[in-house]
Amino acid sequence: MYTSHDLADQAQRPPSFIFSQESAMKVFEVLLKNISGTLSISEAVAILADQEKIPTVSHAHMHLRDGFAVGKIPAFVLNNDLSRNHYEEAHMTTAARVQPVVVPMWDGVGSPPSNCFHLDVRRSALPAPNSTRSKYDLRSAQAEVPGITPITRLDPVMTRSDAITKKNVTGLAPDLPSFMVVDEDVGDIPSRVKTLNGRFSVAAPTQPNGDWKRVSKGGEAKVSYVANVIRQKVTRIAGSEKHTMFEDSESMAMHLCAALRSSAGRSALALLRSKPLGDPGTVGVFSKTAVDQVDRFINDPKKKLKVPHPKPLVIERVTDMRAGAVRTAGNPNPVADTFQYQKKDIDHIVMVLGKRADGSLNVVTIFPSPDTTQATMQVDNSGQVDLVEPVFMKGTMAMRMDQVSMNLSW
């Protein structure tokens, strides 16, 4: 099932594809260009370049892989002190963890660094809950891993004034049992301890560090149960999907243009057009048309290509698990800093659109899927149809794929 796929972040691109806020295009303008069939790929680039800097508004750039590699340096290399000195998908990790990378971080004040490329810290990935890593760096494509239940032993401890030294002496209370508590956090124990605490008629030792024995005068001693953790609680790990990316920004721009120009795109834009300004609702499009139209465009017979261009592909990224690592309360998901990649054919494009307070179009996300909608959301699109969700993640309607070439152009 698709999630609202990775809220977070945005990394600034090289000069040919810089994310800025200079040319916002209104929803109704894009709708008119859909109706007239005039939206160009360059305008799709401008729409992507316009996306907000606020991490939770748009994260389309998280589905890009180009723009960060330096020559043929591997995607990840460790220095002797185990810090990173290069990380190709630097925009997918958190600002805290990307600092050791040779990537100047820009705080948005003044001019950005001019050397090589830079990362806008406001657009870097946000940390996942209880982790310094981002959700992208935690995606290991594994099924749900159950949590580990904690075990705590409650030991009775008695404190009273020693009859000889007149000092308080503490030790294990005699003839009182310990209790094993399973499936409760140490934080949940005090209420259990309170019911076990009490005042018992027990004796002080006859000499310092001696055995606890009953003396003739008797007396009361306070007995408390102290929690000793035998096994810590480790939270469950929810099942994680693979992270899918376009091979480059050109592929993203072409597929965005085709998806926005499709019949399903027109329906989504019309739904957005009817929303009030600033409405937080989003519309989803699952477009096979975009894949088909881009394939037609890059291998247009009119171009008379001697060798056909290869079809654009999905890059799937999966985080490796750390070999031999033991799950702990502090690190329930011990992943490595290395990744596995696969290239696959694109089945459809997922595009989520919103409308900003000024009426401009917001591309919340756009990414390629190698899987069918039947596999990901239990809705069949095998009959050459696109799907539209008037409320993203809440119900779909089918739109027949556009069969006539769109004549895409830059």
Helices and strands as residue ranges (DSSP letters): G 15-17, H 27-36, H 41-49, G 60-63, E 76-78, E 84-87, G 90-92, H 95-98, E 105-106, E 119-120, G 121-123, E 151-161, E 168-172, E 179-182, G 186-188, H 189-196, E 198-201, E 220-231, E 243-246, H 249-261, H 263-273, E 283-287, H 288-298, G 301-303, E 313-321, E 335-345, E 348-355, E 361-369, H 373-377, E 385-389, E 397-400
